[in-house]
Amino acid sequence: MSASQVFLKVRRVDPGTVARARDVTVADIHESMGTRGRSALLGARMRPIKEGQARVAGPAVTAFCWPGDNLMMHRALYLAQPGDVLVVVCQAELSGAQWGDLATRYAQQKGLAGVVVQGCVRDVDQVRALGFPVWSTHIWPIHPDKSGHGFVNAPVVCEGVEVRPGDLIVADGDAVICVPRDEAATIIDAAHAKMRREDEAAEKVRAGGAVWDLSGAAAIYAGMDIQEIDAAFDD
């Protein structure tokens, strides 16, 4: 059996669902998944390298890289299609940069939606200037080799979440979330419904409504055994 495997095809999430996912936040998607939404969020170390960069959504193309090496990232990048989100995992995170300036320029030229890296990225001043959306767990310039084994377009665990090729990846200023491909349409529909409810609540706030009531906190609080004391704690 080969030490490395590269799958050349990906069963991608429906393009219409991807387009609708660009209009909802990661928070909306997370809450629309119910209790499973917690386990769909990549860990909090995963941050955008540039504040205010655009929200992205797209099918996952995955790469798992050997420590200190980004050969499999390059193969995945070569195979990726317009609109894809490249998800790269190197468990030895500081052993070698997985992403940089040249890869960014090529990704832009190909029309990728963005990149998510468990590991380090470098050339961030240039990458930020190019405006290409990148999320990563580290920024560190250490040189990577290009001779290591790994795999492409097989499931990976990225920041604690299993990402399967073709799953829906959505990333914004809050976080990155992975939505299973076969459930994505239903979940994104639910996220749109949640967004509409929040828009309605925002209108009520503008009209003078209190978030205390609109959020449901007041009703929950009223049913709890809480003692309110009409005095300062140190009277």
N, C-alpha and C positions, 0 to 999 in steps of 0.2 A: 504494500500500500504506500502511496506517495506521502511524503512528509508534509506536503502542502496541497490544498485543493482550491481551485478557482472555478466558481460556477458562472457561466457566461450569460445566463438568462435570469431575469427577476420577474416574478408575478407582482406587478405594481398595483397599489391602491388606485381606485378609479379617479381619473383626472378631474371630473366634476366635483368629487368630494374634496380633492386637494384645493380647488379654487374656492370652495365655500369655507374651507378651514382657514384661509388667509384672513377672513373677516371676523374671526373670533379669537379671544385671548387664550393663552395656556390656562389661566385660572378658570375660565368658563368651561374649557374642555375637561380639566381636572375634576371640577365639581359635577359635571354632567356624567362622569363615569361612576359616581357613587363611591363606595368604599374602595373600589379598585383604583380610583384615581390617584390615591396616595402612592401605590406601587408602580404607577405608570410614569411618575415624575422622576427624571434623572436627578441624581444627588445635587445638593445645593452648591457643591464646588464648581459645577458646570456654569460658567458665566460668559456673557458676550464680551469679546475683547474690545468693543467700542460701545460706549453708552449711546443710546438712541438709534442703534442700527435697526433696520427694518425687520418686522416679523416675517418669518419664512415658514412655508409648509411644503412638503414634498415626500415622495416615496424614499425609503431608506435604501441606500447602497452601502454595504458593510465591508470593513477590512479589519482583520486582526493581525497585528504586526509583532514580530520578534523583538525582544529588548534591543534598544539601540539601533533599530533598523526601520525604514519606512518603504521597503520594496512593495509590500502588499497594498499600502496606501496608493502608491503610484499606479499599480495595476487596476485597482478599483476606480481611481480617478479616470483612467483611460477608458474604462468600460462604461462609466456613468453616462446618463443621457440628460438632455435639457430638463430642468425642473427637479432633478433628483437632489436629495440631501445626503451627502457623504458622511457616514458614521464610522469613525476610526477609533480603534481601541489598541493601546499599548499598555499592558499592565505594569511594566517597568517605566512608569510615567516620565521620569526625568532622565531616562537613559539615552534619548535621542529625539530631536524635534521631528514631529510628524507632518508639519505643515509650515509653509513659508510663502515668500513673495512670488516665486516662479509658479508654484502650484496654484496660487490665487489667480494669477493672470490667466493661466490655462483654464481654470474652472469658470472664470468669467467669460472667456471666449467660447466655451462650450455651452454656457447658459445654465449652469447648476444653480440651484436655489440657495445653498449654503453648505456649511461644513460643521460637524460636531466632533470634537476630539477629546477622548479620555487620554491625556498625555499632554505634551507641550507643543506650542506653536512658537514660531520666531518671526523675525522681520515684521514685527507688529506695527511699527510706524508706517512702513510701506503698505501693509495690508489694510490698515485703517484708512490711509489716504485713498486707496483704491475703492473703498466702500463696500467690499464684499463681506457678507455676513458670516462670521466665524464665532463659534462657542468653544471654549476649552476649559480644562481643569488647571492648566499651568501655562505660563509664558516663560520660556527658557531657550537660549540659543544653541544648545549643544548639538554638534554635528551628528547626523544619522548616517549609518551605512545603508547600502541597497543590495544586500545579498542574503537576507534572512528569510526563513520560512514563515508560514502563517496561512491565512485563508481569506478568500474574497467571496462575498455574497452567500455566506452561511450565517446562522444566528450568532450574535455576540452579546455579551453582557456589558453594557456601557453605563458606568456610574450606577450600578446596582439594578439596572433594568434590562431585561432581555429584549433585544431589537432583532426582529427577523427581516430579511430582505423584503422590500415591498411594503412594510408597515408604514403608516403615516407618522412622520415626524413634524412637530410644530414647535417653533422656538421663538421666544420674544424676550423682553427685558426682565421678565420674572424667572423663566426657567425653560427647560426643554422637556417635552413630553412625547412618549411613544404610544400611539393608538394602534391596536391590532388591525391589520388590513381588513379582515372580514367583518369587523364591527364598526369600522370608521364612519360609514355613511350614517348609521343610526346615532352614533355619539355626536357627530358634528351637527346633525339636525337638532339634537337635544341642546347642544351648546348655543345654537342660534336662538332657540326658544328662551333659554336662560338670559341671553343678551337682550332680547326684547323686553323681558320682565324687568331687567335692571334699567333699561332705558325709560320704562314707564315710572319706575321708582325715582329715577333722577329728575323726571319732570315734576313729581310730587315734592321733592326736596326744593326745587327751584320755586315752587308755589308756597313754600313755608313748612312743609312736612318735616317731621323729625325722624332721623334714621333709627332712633330708639324704638319707634313704633313700626316703621316700615320694614325693618330687618327681622321682625318677629321677636326681638330680644325682650320687649316689654311684656308680651304674653307669657313667654317662658319664665321670666323673672317673677311674674305675679303668681305662678304656680309653685314657687320654691319657698322653702322655710328660711326666710332671710329677715333678720331683725334690723329695722331702720331706726336710728336714734337721732332725734332732732336736737343735736348738740355737737360740739367739737370733741374730738377724742380726748383732749386734755383739759376739758372744763372741770 
